[in-house]
Amino acid sequence: MSDPILVARGLTKRYGARAVVDDLSFEVAAGAVTALLGPNGAGKTTLLRMVLGLSRPTSGDVLLEGSPYRELPNPSSVVGALLDDHGFHPDRSAYDHLRIMAAANRIERSRCDAVLESVALAERARDRVRTYSLGMRQRLGLAAAMLGEPRMLILDEPMNGLDPEGMHWLRGYLRDFASGGGAVLVSSHVLSEVEQFADEVLIVDRGRKIAAGALSDVVEESSTLERTLLALTGSGETRP
Ligand SMILES: Nc1ncnc2c1ncn2[C@@H]1O[C@H](COP(=O)(O)OP(=O)(O)OP(=O)(O)O)[C@@H](O)[C@H]1O
């Protein structure tokens, strides 16, 4: 495995007495797609928010290229993120969204056209976001994440709601990004969504690490994995 871009050590988030992320240590390598897998309520979003400096760990830490997110001098060149809430104004065009983001982050305006092209939105770039399908909004979110030419992409459940064609396109995009040397950390609660394109997997449940390693190794122990994932199915926030 090449040098990790992300290193988490003893990462923990508590709400009151409850540990939502519980003493997690893991690494994310460059040049690979790492799937963060776990049922609803496992702590995936909380984990990703801590990586991105949006939530403070109760203990432990998570470093990107050796620094916490908030101490990175130029974060958009290190990591681009696609979280649930894109926050796109429906009456603004894709191009205008990106132009404003580029200006705020001191990114050359020419990047807007480049990223729109890369996510196949160039032809619709001047249309208002309210006219976009879910898949197009996801691609715009990806374009925004790519503006700063990051070395890592973080995506929280990006397959949710996408049709098979949209999923196929996104898998190809993320695989190409990793093949070009980038690191991808993508969360999902469905193994079948990620097993076709992930290299590494980190499985969490109730905030704890259940399994981690090369997907092929983890799947080789498929009886264990199936049992684990079956145990996960139907679990989540409603459990005692
Ligand atoms: N601000 C908060 N205060 C209290 N509890 C919280 C807070 N944020 C998240 N939680 C709880 O932490 C647990 C993990 O939530 P999280 O959203 O990280 O899980 P997830 O794995 O991303 O699940 P999902 O797939 O449903 O998004 C849930 O039980 C959730 O209710």
The ligand as an SDF file (V2000), in Angstrom:
LIG
                    3D

 31 33  0  0  0  0  0  0  0  0999 V2000
  -25.5320   15.8280   16.9330 N   0  0  0  0  0  0  0  0  0  0  0  0
  -25.8840   14.6220   17.3930 C   0  0  0  0  0  0  0  0  0  0  0  0
  -26.3470   14.4660   18.6410 N   0  0  0  0  0  0  0  0  0  0  0  0
  -26.6980   13.2470   19.1290 C   0  0  0  0  0  0  0  0  0  0  0  0
  -26.6050   12.0940   18.4140 N   0  0  0  0  0  0  0  0  0  0  0  0
  -26.1570   12.1840   17.1500 C   0  0  0  0  0  0  0  0  0  0  0  0
  -25.7620   13.4470   16.5560 C   0  0  0  0  0  0  0  0  0  0  0  0
  -25.3450   13.1960   15.2950 N   0  0  0  0  0  0  0  0  0  0  0  0
  -25.4850   11.8790   15.0840 C   0  0  0  0  0  0  0  0  0  0  0  0
  -25.9630   11.2660   16.1900 N   0  0  0  0  0  0  0  0  0  0  0  0
  -26.2470    9.8410   16.3390 C   0  0  0  0  0  0  0  0  0  0  0  0
  -25.0780    9.1320   16.0060 O   0  0  0  0  0  0  0  0  0  0  0  0
  -25.4150    7.8870   15.4070 C   0  0  0  0  0  0  0  0  0  0  0  0
  -24.6190    7.7340   14.1330 C   0  0  0  0  0  0  0  0  0  0  0  0
  -25.1330    8.6220   13.1690 O   0  0  0  0  0  0  0  0  0  0  0  0
  -24.4630    8.7740   11.7330 P   0  0  0  0  0  0  0  0  0  0  0  0
  -25.3310    9.7090   10.9590 O   0  0  0  0  0  0  0  0  0  0  0  0
  -23.0440    9.1020   11.8980 O   0  0  0  0  0  0  0  0  0  0  0  0
  -24.5820    7.2950   11.1750 O   0  0  0  0  0  0  0  0  0  0  0  0
  -24.4770    6.7810    9.6720 P   0  0  0  0  0  0  0  0  0  0  0  0
  -23.6840    5.5290    9.7370 O   0  0  0  0  0  0  0  0  0  0  0  0
  -23.9790    7.8610    8.8050 O   0  0  0  0  0  0  0  0  0  0  0  0
  -25.9550    6.4360    9.3450 O   0  0  0  0  0  0  0  0  0  0  0  0
  -26.8350    6.7440    8.0600 P   0  0  0  0  0  0  0  0  0  0  0  0
  -26.4410    5.7070    7.0630 O   0  0  0  0  0  0  0  0  0  0  0  0
  -28.2270    6.5670    8.5770 O   0  0  0  0  0  0  0  0  0  0  0  0
  -26.5410    8.1540    7.6390 O   0  0  0  0  0  0  0  0  0  0  0  0
  -26.9200    7.8960   15.1950 C   0  0  0  0  0  0  0  0  0  0  0  0
  -27.5190    7.1190   16.2110 O   0  0  0  0  0  0  0  0  0  0  0  0
  -27.2830    9.3430   15.3570 C   0  0  0  0  0  0  0  0  0  0  0  0
  -28.5670    9.4870   15.8530 O   0  0  0  0  0  0  0  0  0  0  0  0
  1  2  1  0
  2  3  1  0
  2  7  2  0
  3  4  2  0
  4  5  1  0
  5  6  2  0
  6  7  1  0
  6 10  1  0
  7  8  1  0
  8  9  2  0
  9 10  1  0
 10 11  1  0
 11 12  1  0
 11 30  1  0
 12 13  1  0
 13 14  1  0
 13 28  1  0
 14 15  1  0
 15 16  1  0
 16 17  2  0
 16 18  1  0
 16 19  1  0
 19 20  1  0
 20 21  2  0
 20 22  1  0
 20 23  1  0
 23 24  1  0
 24 25  2  0
 24 26  1  0
 24 27  1  0
 28 29  1  0
 28 30  1  0
 30 31  1  0
M  END
$$$$
